[in-house]
Amino acid sequence: MLCNVSLERKLLKFSTISALFFALMGIGLGLWMGSLVIVFDGAYSLVSLALTLVSLAAASYIRSPKARKNPRLGMIEPGVIAFKGLVIALMCALSFSSAVSAIMSGGREVDAGLALLFGVVNVVGCIASYMVMVRYGKKAQSALVTAESKQWLMDTVISAAVMAGFIVASLLTYVGMEEYAVYADPAMVVVASLYFVIVPLKMMAGALKRCREQYELSMSANWQNG
């Protein structure tokens, strides 16, 4: 089935607007509260925004008349997906390093009540965005939209991990174990980073395999034409 170009662009634009909203909310609130895990969540949304803009540019080029003359056209889409996977994997690695450093320096004290409210809003919003991308992404038949859906799935579970971390922190504070509650914030970043680095690595592996296949096809075509 052919890609629905119009729907593809609408979904990528929707993802751009959603990612911008969550990025601004997460980074702003995280810096104000001094929460590493909320900043991590917002930073992921900011990276998602940048990567979505890359997807929009790639989609626009791929569907243009000029692109049909490019012998490497089939490599652009998987190349973009591989790039997105690489950037997300690097972000997970940097976040892991920052979280370990925070744990070694004594943890971080955060207002768990306000952070929990942020977590609920964030999880609901990310689930809604993910469901929109998945539901209409099937109709779009676009690999770029599929990759975008995976980004939102990661963002949803990261947000859920953030919320779970603050629930644990609240419980520890409630039972009089405040000295351990300060480790909940960076600990959740460590868990999220280690778990989610698998997803971008799989994205990269699949995309690079497609790149190689498309390259071999283009070389074969050039040899036959030559």
Summary of the structure (lengths in Angstrom):
residues: 226
radius of gyration: 20.1
end to end distance: 30.9
largest distance: 77.1
contacts: 778
relative contact order: 0.17
helix: 88%
strand: 0%
